[in-house]
Amino acid sequence: MNSKDFLELIKFETDEINHLFKKASVEGKGTSQEVSDRREIAVKLFLERYFPFPYRVAKGNIIDSYGLRSNSIDCILLSPSHPYTVSNENKYSVIFADGVDVAVEVKPDLSNINEIHRSLEQIKSVKNLRRQKSGLFNMNKKHNDEQLLTSKQIPCVIFGNKTYSNIETLIKNIGLYYLENKIQMREQFDMIIINGKGILFNSRSDYSISFSDEFQGLFFAELDEQTLAVFLFYLNIFPQCEMKMGEPVLNYYYQKPDTYKVKYIKEINKRLLELG
């Protein structure tokens, strides 16, 4: 399989998630929780295809060794090192922060201001947790205090299927929420996926996760049909709870695009960076 074949497969994945989200609205009609559960399953199945066993995808609260607990998160990618703490109901009785690679909150409609705010609060509850160990790959390199601190946090993603037609409205609503509530950048999301459209990155040059040297703060990359491919690319290079040897397999078959259209709001980013 070459890059062209992989991107063709990703196009099918994009269409399938979109199809399953629409199907969930019909199958779970009348019960909002039923619709939500079915949509989460669509994202869970996608993650399981690209992170098969011994990885696992769970749902629930995450706890750390310092006694903190997150809100319930929709899709949690567990490292192979995470204990098999499954109850008789096939649910995880406990999810340990030190065994979590990535937390994904599923919010299909990110044109609903209440859903946006709810998802940002969900992410904040995860970012408050701390792993014991750093997830930085290159420990021989000198890292600053923020890089070391944020490498012990869990990478957090919001997965949506649609949003405002003007993406700057989404950026503005998120930026203003963070500013009004004085939520520091280390307590914010890392990426928001808009299936089939692009990714809203939250980049910080002096943090363990930096998506761009050119853009800092919130910037939206129009990636269209490559959106899920770039999502997978970053899932493989996020600071994870266990150091992994060698290159991610995906790197041999796909490289993220060098150029893409970018949208951002300069004043919002300036204020966010000043917030710290």
C-alpha positions in Angstrom: 0.0 0.0 0.0 1.4 3.5 -0.9 0.3 6.9 0.3 -2.3 7.2 -2.5 -3.9 3.9 -1.4 -3.9 4.9 2.2 -5.6 8.2 1.5 -8.2 6.4 -0.6 -8.9 4.2 2.5 -9.1 7.2 4.7 -11.7 8.7 2.4 -13.9 5.6 3.1 -13.3 6.0 6.8 -14.4 9.6 6.6 -17.6 8.7 4.7 -18.3 5.8 7.1 -18.1 7.9 10.2 -20.3 10.5 8.6 -22.8 7.7 7.6 -22.8 6.1 11.1 -23.4 9.5 12.8 -26.4 10.1 10.5 -27.6 6.5 11.1 -27.4 7.0 14.8 -29.8 9.9 14.6 -32.4 7.5 13.1 -31.7 4.4 15.1 -31.6 6.2 18.5 -34.4 8.7 17.7 -36.2 9.9 20.7 -33.4 9.1 23.2 -30.5 11.5 23.1 -28.3 9.2 25.1 -28.9 6.4 22.7 -27.9 8.6 19.8 -24.8 9.8 21.6 -23.8 6.2 22.5 -24.1 5.1 18.9 -22.0 8.0 17.6 -19.3 7.2 20.2 -19.2 3.7 18.8 -18.4 5.0 15.3 -15.3 6.8 16.6 -14.3 3.8 18.9 -14.4 1.4 15.9 -12.2 3.8 13.9 -9.6 4.0 16.7 -9.7 0.2 17.2 -8.9 -0.4 13.5 -5.7 1.7 13.7 -4.8 0.8 17.3 -5.7 -2.9 17.5 -5.1 -5.1 20.5 -3.2 -4.9 22.8 -4.4 -1.3 22.7 -7.9 -0.9 23.9 -10.5 1.8 23.7 -12.5 2.5 26.9 -15.1 4.9 28.2 -15.4 6.4 31.7 -13.6 8.5 34.3 -9.8 8.6 34.5 -8.0 8.7 37.9 -4.5 9.7 38.6 -2.1 8.6 41.5 -2.6 12.0 43.2 -6.3 11.4 43.9 -7.8 13.4 41.0 -10.6 12.1 38.8 -11.8 13.4 35.4 -15.3 13.6 34.1 -16.5 10.6 32.0 -14.8 10.7 28.6 -16.2 9.0 25.5 -13.2 7.3 23.9 -10.0 6.7 25.9 -7.1 5.0 24.1 -5.4 2.7 26.6 -1.8 1.8 26.3 -1.0 -2.0 26.1 0.5 -1.5 29.6 -2.9 -0.6 31.2 -4.3 -3.4 33.4 -7.4 -5.3 32.2 -9.7 -3.8 34.7 -13.0 -4.9 33.1 -16.1 -5.6 35.2 -18.7 -8.2 34.5 -20.7 -5.6 32.5 -17.7 -5.3 30.1 -17.0 -1.8 31.3 -13.8 -0.6 32.9 -14.2 -0.4 36.7 -11.1 1.9 36.9 -9.0 3.7 34.3 -5.5 4.8 35.3 -4.0 8.0 33.9 -0.6 6.3 33.7 -2.0 3.8 31.3 -3.9 6.3 29.0 -2.3 7.5 25.7 -5.1 9.8 24.4 -8.5 11.0 25.5 -11.1 11.7 22.8 -14.4 13.5 23.5 -17.0 13.0 20.8 -19.2 16.1 20.1 -20.8 15.6 16.6 -22.3 19.1 16.3 -19.8 21.9 17.2 -22.1 24.6 16.1 -23.9 24.3 19.4 -22.4 26.7 21.9 -23.5 24.7 24.9 -21.9 21.5 23.4 -18.7 23.4 22.7 -18.5 24.7 26.3 -19.3 21.2 27.7 -16.6 19.6 25.6 -14.0 22.2 26.8 -14.9 21.4 30.4 -14.6 17.7 29.8 -11.1 18.2 28.4 -10.1 20.5 31.3 -11.0 17.7 33.7 -8.6 15.4 32.0 -5.8 18.0 31.7 -5.9 18.5 35.5 -4.7 14.9 35.9 -1.0 14.1 36.0 0.9 10.9 35.0 3.9 10.0 37.1 6.2 9.6 34.1 7.1 11.9 31.3 5.9 10.8 27.8 8.6 12.7 26.0 10.4 10.5 23.4 13.9 12.1 23.5 14.9 12.4 27.1 18.5 13.2 26.1 17.3 16.6 24.8 17.1 19.4 27.3 13.5 20.3 28.1 12.1 23.3 29.9 9.8 23.1 32.9 6.6 23.5 30.9 7.6 20.8 28.5 8.3 18.4 31.3 5.1 19.3 33.1 2.8 19.1 30.0 4.4 15.8 28.9 2.9 14.3 32.1 -0.6 15.3 30.9 -2.8 13.3 28.7 -3.2 14.5 25.1 -6.8 15.5 24.5 -8.9 15.6 21.3 -12.4 16.7 20.6 -14.0 14.8 17.6 -16.8 16.6 15.7 -18.6 15.9 12.4 -19.8 19.4 11.7 -19.4 23.0 12.9 -20.1 26.6 11.8 -19.8 27.3 8.0 -17.4 30.1 9.1 -14.7 28.4 11.1 -13.6 31.7 12.6 -16.9 31.6 14.6 -15.7 28.3 16.3 -12.2 29.8 17.0 -13.8 32.9 18.5 -16.3 31.1 20.7 -13.5 28.8 22.1 -11.0 31.6 22.5 -13.5 33.9 24.3 -14.6 31.0 26.6 -11.0 30.4 27.6 -10.3 34.1 28.1 -13.4 34.8 30.1 -12.9 31.8 32.4 -9.1 32.4 32.6 -8.3 28.8 31.6 -4.6 28.4 31.0 -3.3 26.8 27.9 -2.1 23.7 29.7 -5.7 23.0 30.7 -6.9 23.3 27.1 -7.6 20.8 24.3 -4.8 19.8 21.9 -6.8 19.2 18.7 -10.4 19.4 17.5 -11.1 17.2 14.5 -13.9 18.2 12.1 -14.4 15.1 10.1 -13.7 15.6 6.4 -12.9 19.3 6.8 -9.8 19.9 8.9 -8.2 20.2 12.4 -8.3 23.1 14.9 -4.8 22.9 16.5 -3.9 24.4 19.8 -0.1 24.9 19.5 2.4 26.0 22.1 6.1 26.3 21.2 7.4 25.7 24.8 5.0 22.8 25.5 5.5 19.1 24.9 3.0 19.3 22.0 3.8 21.9 19.3 2.1 21.6 15.9 3.7 24.5 14.2 6.7 26.8 14.3 4.8 29.5 12.4 1.5 29.5 14.2 1.0 29.6 18.0 -2.4 29.4 19.7 -5.5 28.3 17.9 -5.3 27.8 14.1 -7.5 25.8 11.8 -5.8 23.7 9.0 -8.1 22.9 6.0 -7.2 19.3 5.4 -10.4 18.0 3.7 -10.1 14.3 2.9 -6.7 14.1 4.6 -8.2 15.1 8.0 -8.3 11.6 9.5 -4.9 10.7 8.1 -3.3 13.7 9.9 -5.3 12.8 13.0 -3.8 9.3 13.0 -0.3 10.8 12.3 -0.5 12.9 15.5 -2.0 10.1 17.6 1.2 8.2 16.9 3.5 11.0 18.0 1.7 12.5 21.0 3.7 12.1 24.3 2.4 8.7 25.4 2.5 7.0 28.7 5.1 4.5 27.6 8.1 5.2 25.4 7.9 3.3 22.2 10.9 2.1 20.2 11.2 2.8 16.5 9.1 4.7 14.0 5.3 4.5 13.9 4.3 2.2 11.1 2.1 4.9 9.5 5.2 7.0 8.9 6.3 4.6 6.2 3.1 5.0 4.2 2.0 8.6 4.8 3.5 12.0 5.5 1.3 14.9 6.5 1.0 17.6 3.9 3.6 20.4 4.0 1.2 23.1 2.9 -2.5 23.7 3.7 -4.8 26.7 4.1 -4.8 28.1 7.6 -7.3 30.3 9.4 -6.8 32.0 12.8 -7.7 35.1 14.7 -4.6 37.1 15.6 -6.0 39.1 18.4 -7.5 36.0 20.1 -4.2 34.1 19.9 -2.3 37.1 21.3 -4.6 37.3 24.3 -4.5 33.5 24.8 -0.7 33.4 24.8 -0.6 36.3 27.3 -3.0 34.3 29.6 -0.3 31.6 29.8 
